[in-house]
């Protein structure tokens, strides 16, 4: 089986706002909690917790929790790049690498997300290619919904499990 096509994917979505607004949505605790996470803690390389509106920097650690899941569902990794304007990169589940590029596109900003270094896994229940691509597609749609209209599509009820919006 040729697995080369299964070790990375890209999803993209146009959002009717400026690059700066979207960069803040990705790179501050208050921003990322508004559309993606239940809680986000960013810690500098020196171990200092960043303030809610303080932008992340290369080398920061993060601890993330999602709505619809208890605290056992946690992601603790590192920010590998953050240029302060339109590009960030971070480690993610399964030692994957996620890259986010923000590019002006007429009266929108295009969000291009690439996840790579996805390990081979033929089990649909644990397959990061399938699970993460579905997850990122939903969360990017939620980012667009929040920024353009203020409607949050996330499931916040931990008793409603195995749903596309959690």
N, C-alpha and C positions, 0 to 999 in steps of 0.2 A: 504494500500500500504506500502511495506517495503521500507523506505527511507534511511536505513543504507548504502546501496551501492551508494547512490547519495550525500553523504555528504563529500566525498573526492575522489581524483584521483591522479595518479602518471603518469608522462610522463618522458621519458628518451631518451637520444640521445648520441652516441659516437662522440666526436670531436677530430680530429687528432692534438692535441697540449698538452702541459703540464698543470698540475693543476694550477700552479701559474698564467699563462696567463689567464685562464678562471676565476679564482678568481678576478683578476683585471677587467675583462670584466663585472662582476657583482657588484663590490664594489667600483668603482670610477665613478665620473660623466663622464669623457671622455670615460671610458670603456662601461658603460651602454648606453650612447648615440650613440655609434658606431653600435649597433645592435638592440636596443630595443626602445629607446625613442627619441623624438624630443628635449626635454630638461629635465634635472634632476637637482634638487637642493637638496643637503644634508646639514643638519644643525645639529650641535652638540647639546647635551642636554643643553648646556649653551647658545644656540642661535647663535653661530658663524657658518657662511656659510663655508663649506669645500671647499678647492681648487679643481680644476678639476681632479687632479691626486692623491688627498689625500684619502686614504681608509676610508670607513665608519666604524663606531663603534656601538656597542650595545647602544641603547637609542637614536640614531640619528633620526631626523625626515626627511621625504622626501616629495618633491613635484614633481610630474611627469606629463608630457604632451606627447602625441603621435603624430607622423606624420599622416596626413590624417584627423585630427580632429582639431577643433578650441580650444581656451583656456578654454572653458566650460567643456571639457572632461579632468578632472584633478583628480589625486589621491594624497591625503595627508594622510600619515600614519607614522608608526614608525618601525624602524629596531629593532627587538627583540633579535637577536643574530648575531654575526659576530666574528668568531674565528681567523681571520687573515690568514687562509690558505686554508680551503676546505669546510666550512660550513657557511651558513647564513640563517636567517629566518626574515620574515617581515610580518606585517599586510597588508591586501589587501582588495579589494572590499568586501562589505557586511560583514565586520568583519571576513573575512577569514584569515587563516594563511598559508603562503607559506614558504616551506623549500626547500633549494637548497643544495644538497650534490655533491661534486666533487670527483670522485674515479678513480685512475689510472686503465686502462684496456688495456694491451698490449701496443701498440704505440698510444693509444688514452686516452682521459679522458672521463669517463662517467658522464654526467650531469643528475642527478636524481632530478626532481622537484615534490614536493607533495603539493597539495592545499587541506586544510582540513577546517573543521568548516563551510562548505558551507550550507547556509540556504535552507530550503525546498521552492521550487518555481515551480509551474506547468505551468507557462507562458513561452513559448519558447523564447519570446523576452527579458525577463529579467533573465532567468535562468542562474545562475553563473556556475553551473556544465558544462553545454553545452558550453556557451560562453567562459568561461575561458579556458576550455580544448582545444577548437579550437584555441583560441588566443595563449596559451602557445606552442601548437604544431607548429604553424607557426613561432613564435619568436625563439624557439629553433632551428628550421631549418634555420632561418636567421642567428642566432649566428654561426652555423656550416658553412654556406655559407660565412659569413664575415671572420671568422678565417681561414678557409681552402682555400678560393679563392678570397676573396675581393669583392664579388658581393653582393650588398645590394638589397634585394627583397622587401623592404617596399614601400608602396604607400605614396608619399609625397604631393599629390594633394588633397586639401580639397574639390574639386568639384566632385571627384570620391568617392562616399560613399557606404557603405554597401558592401565592398570588403574584401576578406579574408586576404589581406596583409596590413590592417590598423586597 
